[in-house]
């Protein structure tokens, strides 16, 4: 049984069903109603820590597997999309990380060298190259990672769901898991419509983890992210703004990520609000950000606004947990969930199929609560304001 029909749960269900297992997926809402349908659609290789740091954090064999997993996650996703013929506006033209300051560019030089030393197609860009690839003149350089790409996030989630169904999985939307209990040699999960019994359970609820396994909810900090999408740009603007179709995420402390979608809309996201509906002030901040990066888009109309929750971990790494015999969980993608959650679902399926922990691409770790988790939303709000001030200070110094 899988609880949660986002990228993690759907990927796990798909791989288990294709291996011949009987799989039931319980989803509290509709497919893609959470972060898997509400993200920026950027397929990014790696995690926040660069390979050299991962080699310091883990013993050599595990570090090698982890680096291969996070570095190869986009390619694995592309192969999955093509094999399953998922119609999700896939692009594979790379990912750009523009630098907003010389100090940030210095960090990117080290990152590029670190990955390039391991054979990855990652290189440094000067200011002219960033302007040519993005159309923006505000950056002093950046990084280009040819492994990156983009998807239409909701279409990808629904495509995974359809593929899992074709493979034999059963998916029940609007069926929240209310209680998890031991039942014989396995588990029973109670829903409003009855109980489901299974020998193994994978909990894949990420930033939307609730009371089913309280320890999971307390192990991550749910951070709001919010996005806006413009009206379709003119042909002339599309030739100048991200003409190669890449996604981009800058180096600001409150990073801004942006891309053009398949219909030519400019999509930008950054930190959001916990409110169900963002205030006019919050929305206008996004509009100003668009105009700052691309002055020619100042005053453009915006047709869509949406947001969701990102699960952040204290160590900035995805977490794979063996909560008990037959009870697994995977969560915490720190803003890179399109590729990393898909990879996590595959690894959870391998573990459920009997793969030893020593063969998995993510380390199996204990659940650790975030200190003072009950006040995490207050801390996030305060941190966002501090980081916003720090970004403003950096901009003034660079200018």
Secondary structure, DSSP 8 states (H G I E B T S, - for coil): -EE--SHHHHHHHHHHHHTT---EEE-SSSTTSSHHHHS--EE--S-SS-HHHHHHHS-HHHHHHHHHHHHHHHHHHHHHHHHHT--S--B-S-EEEEESSHHHHHHHHHHHHHHHTTT--EEEEEHHHHHHHH--SS-SEEEEETT-EE--HHHHHHHHHHHHHHTT-EEESS----EEEEETTEEEEEETTEEEEES-EEE--GGG--STTHHHHHTSEEEEEEEEEES---HHHHHHSSTT--EEE--SSS--EEEE-TTS-EEEEEE--SSSS--HHHHHHHHHHHHHH-GGGTT--EEEEEEEEEEE-TTSS-EEEEEETTEEEEE--TT-HHHHHHHHHHHHHHHHTT--GGGSSS-B------TTGGGHHHHHHHHHHHHHHHHHHHHHHH-
